[in-house]
Amino acid sequence: MKRNNLYYLFGMYEPYIDSVIVNAINDTYSGTPLTISCEKCNSAVLLDTPDDIAYLYRLAQENPLLYAELACKPNRLQEYMNAMNEFN
């Protein structure tokens, strides 16, 4: 079975639409950028305190490709938040 792995070329956080925009390619796709809504993805994450949302927005702004990778896999943003809470 052939896997369809994405190769991320460029990503940026767009504050006006509260989204991460990623240009990615794979074996069958090399077209329109992928837009990931931070509002939708962040709303699925359980927070210890409301202020913890800042960790996700900082990740989206400073490392949009990592944010996109985590947001595209089930529970990865939640695991990221759990790890950040362990460190703090």
C-alpha positions as CSV (number, residue, x, y, z in Angstrom):
1,M,0.0,0.0,0.0
2,K,1.4,3.4,-1.0
3,R,1.5,6.1,1.6
4,N,0.6,9.6,0.6
5,N,3.1,11.7,2.7
6,L,3.0,15.5,2.6
7,Y,6.1,17.5,2.3
8,Y,5.6,20.9,3.8
9,L,7.3,23.7,1.9
10,F,6.1,26.8,3.6
11,G,3.7,27.8,6.4
12,M,2.6,31.0,8.0
13,Y,0.0,32.2,10.6
14,E,-2.5,34.6,9.2
15,P,-4.0,36.6,12.1
16,Y,-6.8,38.2,10.0
17,I,-8.4,34.8,9.4
18,D,-7.0,33.1,12.5
19,S,-5.5,30.3,10.4
20,V,-2.3,28.6,9.4
21,I,-1.7,28.5,5.7
22,V,0.6,25.8,4.4
23,N,2.0,25.1,1.0
24,A,2.6,21.4,0.8
25,I,3.2,18.8,-1.9
26,N,2.9,15.1,-2.2
27,D,2.8,12.5,-5.0
28,T,-0.6,13.6,-6.2
29,Y,-1.1,17.1,-4.9
30,S,0.8,20.3,-5.7
31,G,-1.9,22.9,-5.9
32,T,-3.9,25.2,-3.6
33,P,-2.5,25.9,-0.1
34,L,-3.9,24.1,2.9
35,T,-5.8,26.4,5.3
36,I,-6.1,25.2,8.9
37,S,-8.5,27.1,11.1
38,C,-6.9,27.7,14.5
39,E,-10.3,28.5,16.1
40,K,-11.7,25.1,15.1
41,C,-8.6,23.1,16.0
42,N,-8.0,24.9,19.3
43,S,-11.7,24.5,20.3
44,A,-11.1,20.7,20.4
45,V,-8.4,21.0,23.0
46,L,-9.1,20.7,26.7
47,L,-7.3,23.4,28.7
48,D,-6.3,23.4,32.3
49,T,-6.9,27.1,32.5
50,P,-8.3,29.5,29.9
51,D,-4.9,31.2,29.7
52,D,-3.3,28.0,28.3
53,I,-4.7,28.9,24.9
54,A,-1.7,31.2,24.5
55,Y,0.5,28.1,24.1
56,L,-1.4,27.1,20.9
57,Y,-1.4,30.6,19.4
58,R,2.3,31.0,20.1
59,L,3.0,27.7,18.4
60,A,0.9,28.7,15.4
61,Q,2.7,32.1,15.1
62,E,6.2,30.9,15.8
63,N,6.2,27.4,14.2
64,P,3.2,27.2,11.8
65,L,4.5,24.0,10.1
66,L,4.6,22.1,13.4
67,Y,1.2,23.5,14.3
68,A,-0.2,22.2,11.0
69,E,1.4,18.8,11.4
70,L,0.0,18.4,14.9
71,A,-3.4,19.7,13.9
72,C,-3.7,17.2,11.1
73,K,-3.3,14.2,13.4
74,P,-5.9,13.1,16.0
75,N,-5.2,14.4,19.6
76,R,-1.7,15.8,18.7
77,L,-2.6,19.3,19.8
78,Q,-4.0,17.9,23.0
79,E,-0.8,16.0,23.6
80,Y,1.2,19.2,23.0
81,M,-0.9,21.0,25.6
82,N,-0.5,18.2,28.1
83,A,3.3,18.3,27.6
84,M,3.3,22.1,28.0
85,N,1.4,21.8,31.2
86,E,3.8,19.2,32.5
87,F,6.8,21.6,31.9
88,N,5.1,24.5,33.7
